[in-house]
Each structure stands twice: as C-alpha cells, then as structure tokens.
Amino acid sequence: MDTGSVAVLDAPEIEILHEISSRFAASDSLHEVLGQVVNFVASLVKCDSCFIYVLEGNDLVLRGSKNPHPEIEVVDRLKLRVGQGITGWVAQHRQPVAVSRNAARDPRFQVFHELPEDDFEAFLSVPVLCRSKLVGVINVQHRQPHNYTKRQIQIISTIGFLVGAEIEMARLESENSELSERLETRKLVERAKGILQRELRLTEEDAYLSLQRQSRQRRRPMKEIAEAIVLSEEVRRGQTPVS
C-alpha cells in the first residue's frame, strides 16, 4: 500500500483542505482545528466514528472525536502508550492499518471499555506526521464491514501532514511558554529567597524551605508566594512594582 504519493483531489476536497489551512493561519485553537479535521474526515469516508490522538511525551492522548461520549468523557482524558493496540502499533511503525471487518479479532487490537466504538467492524488508522516525525494518529471506524480504498487512505494521510504541522507548532509554542514560565518562576523564587535571607537572617536552604512550607500551608503555587514577598518588599521600600 503506497501512502507516500499524494492523491489527486476533487474541487470540493480542495476547498475543504483550503478551509482547514485557513483555520491554521487564523490561529484557531488546536481543539477547533482538530474538530474541523474530524468533520472533514467523517464526511469524506462517511464513517461512524473518527478520533484524533496527539502524541504527548510517550502517550497518545485523545484530543478530537466525531461522537460525544456523555456517559464518560474521554476526549482529553483517554491515553494509550505507543505500541498499545492498533493505534499504538500505527504510531510505533508509522504505517497505516486498514481492517475491513472483524477489527476486534486483529491480534493488535486492544479493548478500551470507555469506547463503545470498540464493537465496530471496520477500522482504519493513519499516522499523523510532520517532517517524518510522529505527532499523532487519525482513526476511522465503521459499524459494518467497510473496504477502505487506497484513495481514502491517501487523502487522510494528506490531511495528516497538514494537521501534523499545526500540532507540532502548537507543541513547540507550549514548550516555549512553559520554559518562559519556569524561568520567570525561578527568578521570583531567587529574589524572594534573598529577601528572606536578608530580613530573617536565614540560610539559602532555610529560605527555600520557608517558601515551600508557605506554599503547602496556603495551598498556593510557590510562584505566588514569591510574588507576594517581592511585592511586599518593593512597597515597603517605596519602589514601583515590576509588572
């Protein structure tokens, strides 16, 4: 099965892909973009279920679903390991898997009791890649047996490349934001420690332990405790607080 070639798209398909790309450019939230992709894939293959898993660390996290699950919320909560089930196999080998009937009998299949879709007959799973790097998996399922065509797999793979770039960009932005937050927290903690050492004549270790203790007792992040100490010091000295 050659999924490396790009399928020739019809005009409606090109319009929808253009709409998805426009959503990316408009900086819609990742959940909104994934929702658009789920709707497009579901209309393309007329499936009964469509999932999008996003690779986060060593886990595949369910981030998009065609069907609501009111009994138990699975979106943003359900996780599986790379290599676990058909989805995990696709993530590990970066190759699509198409099972036209009796999907539950596939030796790679694994039951997730939270998902009623596990009883469906047909299963298609396609990796989402960005520059050959895995970023997620798109799953399509049918209640009845269904033969997935080469064209359908190629088009979903093409969508996967578009989504892959967006997911990777969102992941990098999130990592940069977290790094900036950690650096800011570290600066505040260092300043607060210095104030405690100077005002209370504490050692550096005791000052840090004092911040930890206040954080636990007040059930507030250490950053907030440090901010309060720094702000109090600036007000006492008549300085303009740094925003």
C-alpha positions in Angstrom: 0.0 0.0 0.0 1.7 3.2 -1.2 0.7 6.1 1.0 3.7 8.2 0.2 2.1 9.5 -3.1 -0.3 12.4 -3.0 -3.8 11.8 -4.1 -5.4 14.0 -6.9 -8.2 15.9 -5.2 -11.6 16.9 -6.5 -12.7 20.5 -6.3 -14.8 20.1 -3.1 -11.9 18.3 -1.4 -9.5 21.1 -2.3 -12.0 23.7 -1.0 -12.2 21.9 2.4 -8.4 21.5 2.6 -8.1 25.2 1.9 -10.6 25.9 4.6 -8.5 23.8 7.1 -5.3 25.6 6.1 -7.1 29.0 6.5 -8.1 27.9 10.0 -4.4 27.3 10.8 -3.5 30.7 9.5 -6.3 32.3 11.6 -4.7 30.8 14.7 -7.9 28.9 15.8 -7.4 26.8 18.9 -6.0 23.4 18.3 -9.3 21.8 19.5 -11.2 23.8 16.9 -8.8 22.8 14.2 -9.0 19.1 15.2 -12.8 19.4 15.2 -12.7 20.7 11.6 -10.5 17.8 10.6 -12.7 15.2 12.3 -15.7 16.6 10.5 -13.9 16.6 7.1 -12.6 13.1 7.5 -16.1 11.8 8.7 -17.8 13.4 5.6 -15.1 12.1 3.3 -15.3 8.4 4.2 -18.9 8.5 5.7 -17.7 6.8 8.8 -19.5 6.2 12.1 -16.5 7.3 14.2 -13.4 9.4 13.9 -10.7 10.0 16.5 -7.6 12.1 16.5 -4.8 11.2 19.0 -2.0 13.5 19.7 1.5 12.3 20.8 2.4 14.0 24.1 5.5 12.6 25.7 5.3 8.8 25.5 1.5 8.8 25.4 -1.1 9.2 22.7 -3.9 11.4 24.1 -7.4 11.5 22.5 -7.9 15.2 21.5 -10.6 15.0 18.9 -13.8 12.9 18.4 -16.7 12.8 16.0 -19.0 11.3 18.6 -19.9 12.7 22.0 -19.5 10.3 25.0 -21.9 11.7 27.6 -21.7 8.7 29.9 -17.9 9.1 30.4 -15.9 11.9 28.9 -12.9 10.5 27.0 -11.6 13.5 25.0 -8.5 15.0 26.7 -8.6 12.1 29.2 -8.1 8.8 27.3 -4.4 7.9 26.9 -2.6 4.9 25.4 1.0 4.1 25.0 2.9 3.9 21.7 2.7 0.3 20.7 -0.6 -0.3 22.5 -3.5 -1.5 20.4 -3.8 -0.9 16.6 -3.5 2.8 17.2 -0.3 2.4 19.2 1.1 0.0 16.5 0.5 2.6 13.8 2.3 5.2 15.9 5.2 2.9 16.5 5.6 1.8 12.9 4.4 5.0 11.3 2.3 2.9 8.8 -1.4 2.9 8.2 -3.6 -0.1 9.1 -6.9 -0.9 7.4 -9.1 -3.7 8.7 -12.3 -4.1 6.7 -14.1 -6.5 9.0 -13.8 -8.1 12.5 -11.4 -5.4 13.7 -11.6 -6.8 17.3 -10.1 -10.1 16.1 -6.9 -8.4 14.8 -4.1 -9.5 17.1 -3.0 -5.9 17.6 -6.5 -4.8 18.8 -7.0 -3.8 22.4 -10.3 -3.1 24.1 -10.9 0.2 25.9 -14.1 -0.1 27.9 -14.7 3.7 27.7 -15.2 3.4 23.9 -18.4 1.9 22.5 -16.6 2.1 19.1 -14.7 -1.0 20.1 -17.6 -3.1 18.9 -17.4 -1.6 15.4 -16.4 -3.9 12.5 -14.0 -1.8 10.3 -11.0 0.2 11.5 -8.6 2.5 9.7 -5.7 4.1 11.5 -3.3 6.5 9.8 -0.2 8.2 11.3 0.0 12.0 11.5 3.5 13.1 10.6 5.5 16.3 10.5 8.8 16.0 8.6 8.8 12.2 9.2 8.3 12.8 12.9 5.2 11.2 14.5 2.8 13.7 16.1 -0.4 11.8 16.3 -2.8 9.2 14.7 -6.2 9.6 12.9 -8.6 6.7 13.4 -11.8 6.0 11.3 -14.3 3.3 12.2 -17.5 1.8 10.7 -20.1 -0.2 12.5 -20.5 -2.5 9.5 -17.7 -4.1 7.3 -16.1 -1.5 5.0 -13.4 -1.6 2.5 -11.1 1.4 2.8 -9.9 2.5 -0.7 -6.3 3.5 -1.5 -7.6 7.0 -2.4 -9.3 7.4 1.0 -6.1 6.4 2.8 -4.0 8.8 0.7 -6.3 11.7 1.3 -6.5 11.1 5.1 -2.7 10.9 5.0 -2.5 14.2 3.2 -4.8 15.7 5.9 -2.4 14.2 8.4 0.5 16.1 7.0 -1.4 19.4 7.3 -2.6 18.6 10.8 0.9 17.4 11.8 2.5 20.7 11.1 -0.1 22.5 13.2 0.2 20.1 16.1 4.0 20.3 16.1 3.8 24.1 16.0 1.3 24.1 19.0 3.6 21.7 20.9 6.7 23.9 20.3 4.7 27.0 21.4 3.6 25.2 24.5 7.1 24.1 25.4 8.4 27.7 24.9 5.7 29.0 27.1 6.4 26.5 29.8 10.1 27.3 29.6 9.4 31.0 30.0 7.1 30.3 32.9 9.7 28.2 34.7 12.4 30.9 34.1 10.1 33.6 35.5 9.2 31.4 38.5 12.9 30.7 39.2 13.7 34.5 39.1 10.9 35.3 41.5 11.9 32.5 43.9 15.5 33.6 43.9 14.5 37.2 44.7 12.2 36.0 47.5 14.9 33.8 48.9 17.3 36.7 49.0 14.7 38.9 50.8 14.1 36.2 53.4 17.8 35.6 53.9 18.4 39.3 54.5 15.3 40.1 56.6 15.1 36.9 58.7 18.8 36.0 58.7 18.1 32.6 57.1 20.4 30.4 55.2 19.6 29.9 51.5 18.3 26.4 52.2 16.1 27.6 55.1 14.8 30.4 53.0 13.8 27.9 50.3 12.2 25.6 52.8 10.2 28.5 54.2 8.8 29.2 50.7 7.9 25.6 50.3 6.2 25.5 53.7 4.2 28.6 52.9 3.2 27.2 49.6 1.9 24.0 51.2 0.1 25.7 54.1 -1.6 28.2 51.9 -2.2 25.8 49.0 -0.8 28.3 46.6 1.9 27.9 43.9 5.4 28.8 45.1 5.4 31.5 42.4 2.5 33.3 44.0 4.2 33.1 47.5 7.4 34.5 46.0 5.5 37.3 44.1 3.8 38.4 47.4 7.1 38.6 49.2 8.8 40.6 46.4 5.8 42.9 46.1 5.7 43.5 49.9 9.4 44.3 49.8 9.0 46.8 46.9 6.1 48.5 48.6 8.0 48.8 51.8 10.9 50.4 50.1 8.6 52.7 48.1 9.6 51.2 44.7 7.3 50.8 41.8 6.3 47.1 41.5 7.6 45.5 38.4 4.8 44.2 36.1 
